[in-house]
Amino acid sequence: MSRIFISGSSTGLGLMAARLLVEQHHTVVLHARNAYRAEDAKRALPQVEAVVVGDLETIAGAKDVAAQVNGLGHFDAVIHNAAVGYREGFRVTEDGLPHVFAINTLSPYILTSLIDRPKRLVYLSSGMHHHADASLDDILWSTRRWNGSDAYAESKLHDAMLAFAVARRWPDVFSNALEPGWVPTKMGGPGAPDDMSQAHLTQAWLAAGDNAKADVSGQYFYHLKRMAPHPQAKDTALQDRLIAICEDISGVALPV
């Protein structure tokens, strides 16, 4: 059985994936933004090993979460699930970064770089990434007029780019991305049309390592099936630029 850490897992798809993995007898550690959410998560799924508490909105917070995870010992898999959605207004963090970028793009980069390397990495993207542009020349929205939907979509493209960059750089790790579908979570909204019962299955399947078909890397999935991501996600030059930008902003290097 595997030991799995899931970021942003006090509610929603992260908690759903955790519940499935626990039912499959895997050991799971959750993550919550604050102590109140952590208590709610423990009540909802008392079988988990622990709940790490920390706000991924700040660079220091993401570093602290990574340190807490490492302090719990080695993990077989990490699911990068934490995110804010497509209806966000423009807000700047204490690091001077748009909070959608800080949480959705930068924090998974920091966690990837600092958490002791697992065997499996799973990144949640979105179907909205198919219509996005990486916008690396203005990744911090310094010159563009803010659009929450566009900011979310490009951050989910960044997550796929990160997954594939890691797959290329770390050949000993199975690193993949997926889209769960537009489902009626708090983030997706009550009118979302996709099948909620399918939304958490792929990330759990990729993280568990119970099926040889999940022993792949650099792939993109939707409901347990491979699909083609946005072409920019596979562009190695863009991947390397994104890694360099995240390293420069965070001061954290992706280990070789």
C-alpha positions in Angstrom: 0.0 0.0 0.0 1.1 3.6 -0.7 1.5 6.6 1.5 0.1 9.7 -0.2 0.0 13.4 0.5 -2.7 15.6 -1.0 -2.6 19.4 -1.0 -5.8 21.3 -0.7 -7.7 18.3 0.6 -9.8 19.6 3.5 -12.9 19.7 1.1 -13.9 19.0 -2.5 -12.1 16.8 -4.9 -9.0 16.5 -2.6 -11.1 15.1 0.2 -13.0 12.8 -2.2 -9.7 11.3 -3.5 -8.5 10.9 0.0 -11.6 9.0 1.0 -11.3 6.7 -1.9 -7.6 6.0 -1.2 -8.3 5.3 2.5 -11.0 2.9 1.4 -8.4 1.2 -0.7 -6.2 0.9 2.4 -3.6 3.5 1.5 -2.2 5.8 4.1 -3.2 9.4 3.4 -2.1 12.8 4.8 -4.3 15.8 4.1 -3.6 19.5 3.9 -5.7 22.4 5.1 -5.2 26.1 4.8 -5.9 26.7 8.5 -6.7 25.0 11.8 -10.5 25.3 11.4 -10.4 23.6 8.0 -8.1 20.9 9.5 -10.5 20.1 12.2 -13.4 19.8 9.7 -11.2 17.5 7.6 -10.4 15.3 10.5 -14.1 15.0 11.4 -14.9 14.2 7.8 -12.2 11.5 7.4 -10.8 10.5 10.8 -8.9 7.5 9.2 -6.2 9.8 7.8 -2.8 9.7 9.3 -2.5 13.5 9.8 -3.5 16.9 8.5 -0.8 19.4 7.6 -1.8 23.0 8.1 -0.5 25.9 6.1 -1.4 28.7 3.6 0.0 28.0 0.2 -0.7 31.6 -0.9 2.7 32.8 0.4 6.1 31.6 -0.5 6.9 31.1 3.2 3.7 29.2 3.7 4.4 26.8 0.8 7.9 26.2 2.2 6.5 25.5 5.6 4.0 23.0 4.3 6.8 21.2 2.4 8.9 21.1 5.6 5.9 19.7 7.6 5.4 17.0 4.9 9.1 16.0 5.0 8.9 15.9 8.8 6.3 13.2 8.5 8.6 10.9 6.5 8.8 9.6 3.0 5.7 9.6 0.7 5.1 7.4 -2.3 3.0 9.9 -4.0 1.9 13.6 -3.9 -1.3 14.9 -5.5 -1.1 18.6 -6.2 -4.8 19.5 -5.8 -4.8 22.9 -4.1 -6.2 25.7 -6.2 -8.5 28.7 -6.3 -11.1 29.0 -9.1 -12.0 30.9 -12.2 -14.2 33.5 -10.5 -11.5 35.2 -8.5 -11.0 38.9 -8.4 -7.6 40.5 -8.6 -5.8 40.3 -5.2 -2.1 40.6 -4.4 -0.4 38.4 -1.8 2.0 39.7 0.8 4.8 38.6 -1.7 3.3 41.0 -4.2 1.9 38.2 -6.5 -1.5 37.7 -7.9 -3.0 35.2 -5.6 -4.3 32.9 -8.4 -0.7 32.6 -9.7 0.7 32.2 -6.2 -1.6 29.3 -5.2 -2.2 27.6 -8.6 1.2 27.9 -10.2 3.9 28.8 -7.8 2.9 26.6 -4.8 2.9 23.3 -6.7 6.3 24.3 -8.0 7.6 25.0 -4.5 6.1 21.8 -3.1 7.5 19.8 -6.0 10.9 21.2 -5.4 11.1 20.9 -1.7 9.1 17.7 -0.7 11.4 14.7 -0.7 11.0 13.1 -4.2 8.2 10.6 -4.3 7.7 7.9 -6.9 4.5 9.5 -8.2 3.4 13.1 -8.8 -0.1 14.0 -9.9 -1.1 17.6 -11.0 -4.7 18.7 -11.4 -5.1 20.8 -14.5 -8.5 21.8 -16.0 -10.3 21.5 -19.3 -10.1 25.3 -19.4 -6.3 25.0 -20.1 -7.1 23.9 -23.6 -8.1 27.4 -24.5 -5.4 29.3 -22.6 -2.0 30.8 -23.3 0.9 30.4 -20.9 1.5 34.2 -21.0 5.0 33.8 -19.6 5.8 37.4 -20.7 3.2 38.7 -18.3 2.7 35.9 -15.9 2.1 38.3 -13.0 -0.6 40.3 -14.8 1.5 43.5 -14.7 0.3 44.9 -18.0 -2.8 43.0 -18.8 -6.3 43.8 -17.5 -7.3 41.2 -15.0 -9.6 38.4 -16.1 -10.2 35.7 -13.4 -11.2 33.1 -15.9 -8.1 33.6 -18.1 -5.9 33.7 -15.0 -7.3 30.4 -13.8 -7.0 28.7 -17.2 -3.4 29.7 -17.7 -2.5 28.6 -14.2 -3.9 25.2 -15.1 -1.8 25.2 -18.2 1.2 25.9 -16.1 0.4 22.9 -13.9 0.4 20.6 -16.9 3.7 22.2 -18.1 5.2 21.6 -14.6 4.0 18.0 -14.7 5.7 17.3 -18.0 8.8 19.3 -17.1 9.2 17.1 -14.1 8.6 14.0 -16.1 11.4 15.0 -18.4 13.9 16.0 -15.7 13.1 13.2 -13.2 12.9 10.0 -15.2 12.7 7.9 -12.0 9.3 9.6 -11.2 5.9 9.0 -12.7 4.7 12.6 -13.2 1.3 13.2 -14.9 -1.5 15.8 -15.2 -5.2 15.4 -15.5 -8.5 17.3 -15.8 -11.3 16.2 -13.4 -14.0 17.7 -15.5 -16.2 20.7 -14.8 -18.0 19.4 -11.7 -20.3 20.9 -9.1 -17.8 21.5 -6.3 -17.6 24.8 -4.4 -15.1 25.9 -7.1 -17.0 24.6 -10.1 -20.4 26.0 -9.0 -23.8 24.3 -8.8 -24.4 24.4 -12.5 -21.4 22.4 -13.5 -22.4 19.7 -15.9 -19.8 17.0 -15.5 -20.0 13.7 -13.5 -19.0 14.3 -9.9 -18.7 10.5 -9.4 -15.8 10.4 -11.9 -14.0 13.6 -10.9 -11.7 12.1 -8.2 -11.0 8.7 -9.7 -8.0 9.5 -12.0 -5.9 11.3 -9.5 -6.4 8.5 -6.9 -5.6 5.9 -9.6 -2.4 7.6 -10.7 -1.2 8.1 -7.1 -2.0 4.7 -5.7 0.2 2.7 -8.1 -2.0 -0.3 -7.9 -2.3 -0.7 -11.7 0.5 -1.1 -14.2 -1.4 1.1 -16.7 -0.7 4.0 -14.3 3.1 3.4 -14.6 3.5 6.1 -17.2 4.9 9.6 -17.1 4.5 12.9 -19.0 0.9 12.0 -19.9 -2.4 13.9 -19.6 -5.6 12.2 -18.5 -9.4 12.7 -18.4 -11.5 10.1 -16.6 -8.8 7.4 -16.6 -8.1 7.8 -20.3 -5.2 9.6 -21.9 -6.0 12.7 -24.0 -3.9 15.3 -25.7 -3.1 18.4 -23.6 -2.7 22.0 -25.0 0.4 21.9 -27.3 2.1 24.5 -25.2 2.1 22.1 -22.3 4.5 19.9 -24.2 6.7 22.7 -25.4 10.0 22.1 -23.6 11.3 25.6 -24.1 8.2 27.0 -22.5 8.5 24.5 -19.7 12.0 25.6 -19.0 11.0 29.2 -19.0 8.2 28.5 -16.5 10.6 26.7 -14.2 13.1 29.5 -14.4 10.4 32.1 -13.6 9.2 30.1 -10.6 12.7 29.7 -9.4 13.5 33.4 -9.7 10.3 34.4 -7.9 10.4 31.8 -5.1 14.2 31.5 -4.6 13.7 27.7 -4.7 15.4 25.6 -7.4 14.0 22.5 -8.8 16.5 19.8 -7.9 18.3 18.1 -10.8 
